[in-house]
Amino acid sequence: MTIGHRVTYAAIGAALLASVPSVCAAQPAAPAHPHILSVSGQGEVRAVPDQAQLSAGVVTQAKTAAAALAANSTAMTEVFKSLRKAGIPEKSIATSNFSISPQYPPYRQEAPQEDRTQIIGYEVSNQVTVILDDVSKVGKTLDALVASGANQAGGVSFTIRDPKPLMAQAREGAVKDAMAKAQTLAKAAGVTLGPIVSIQEGGGFAPQPMYDKVMVTAARMSAAPPPPVAAGEQSVTANVSIVWEIQ
């Protein structure tokens, strides 16, 4: 190999090396992770329930299923009439439970097996649920049901018909609560709040029906006055988590 050839090869090698990026070249520095402050807040709004739900029905017993059903149908017809007479619309009345059950003799350990399983009659239960948009009518409605022949009553529940406006207020209160906490913490730590990085809503609580158990038996319903009912208050709550940059 001549000197000319060696020079040519050296020049080609230098050119190839120059075209390959250097792995040792300095990479751009990753941005520093910002200092943050994360705070949660809660808002609560209380309101008086404006809707009530009550249930009542008729239980009848007879030796045959047909007889028990006929007696129940007659009594329930009067129940529906009383509800319509009270001005309750059809859309607010719904059958919530209907059942036909065989009846057996009282259990006696010494009784033969065939006597224990002998059907001695049938029971029919028919229950309706009524929704009232005026909670002041609960007592009178229960009284009308009893007077019409209802011999079984369940619970009375109260709720807020439309909780969305209250939830909006609760969310606003939750954000204000979180901001107040963040300002207090930042001042105590000697830092300054920067821009908000994220806002996340946590679990809120919409009002659930509050049940007031009202068990009524046929023996004490006949002359009972309308029961006093108090709706009380319910709360709507919202929770948020807010993250700030701090400086």
Secondary structure, 3 states (H helix, E strand, C coil): CCHHHHHHHHHHHHHHHHHCCCCCCCCCCCCCCCCEEEEEEEEEEEECCCEEEEEEEEEEEECCHHHHHHHHHHHHHHHHHHHHHCCCCHHHEEEEEEEEEEECCCCCCCCCHHHHCCCCEEEEEEEEEEEECCHHHHHHHHHHHHHHCCCEEEEEEEECCCCHHHHHHHHHHHHHHHHHHHHHHHHHHCCCEEEEEEEEECCCECCCCEEEEEEECHHHHCCCCCCCCCCCCEEEEEEEEEEEEEC
